[in-house]
């Protein structure tokens, strides 16, 4: 069966919601399909609050780039998408692992992630089970 090999769309969304509940800094937009995740750089820790997270601390940020002609550069924003075609099932699994790793070690960039781009095609594939179309 499908579920024996791959995570369903509903299962992926449930795992992302669990990651968020466990403290991963992300916004989940699931009101309109394809749903997406927004992950922003972590805020500097407050000196008054203790670290209650179960995740290891992030490594120190890299040194700033050499001075250039511009006074400041815009924040880095990265778009990442997976499962562009319904029959590329493994890419959604790779996307899940990618998000899990970002939650473990947040980066100094904003990420807009679409775990399943072709959600309607994936619905048909999950429903009919015809993996070799």
Steps between C-alpha positions, in 0.01 A plus 500: 500500500594863462534560874749213532745682273425873519346759726160624384434872461290493817784318676756756382285787626450323835879455535562868424240600759668273755839657425346843559337382824839364610652847463607533138465863393273477198171629371279249322260629237259215438184694419568494126671228301777442438577565865834652586730568792678822588811470713670821613841543659495451875481811714790568734436330834363713779738535791217456751359180351665163549548257214211258539543351154600137469699583187876558512612861470564634154861546394629858510420704191769528234713813501354793308599530135763755406379858471355584162374810328147445634430591861296189575376199311140381511428191707552172319171344389492150353218325313505120511238273350451125475266253328455719192360201311256266673699184423822635654406369842848485647550876472228568760687262736822693431309821576386358833859416597616844382246671728594272791866598457412871480308461825801338666743767383329824395686706243534876461262515203126494437368191324175468307443127456238323290524132602249385235456731201267275297257428781203421274705252295631347819140461624417294190813290541432436871137412427555277195836350594628505142864593564620426145289732287 
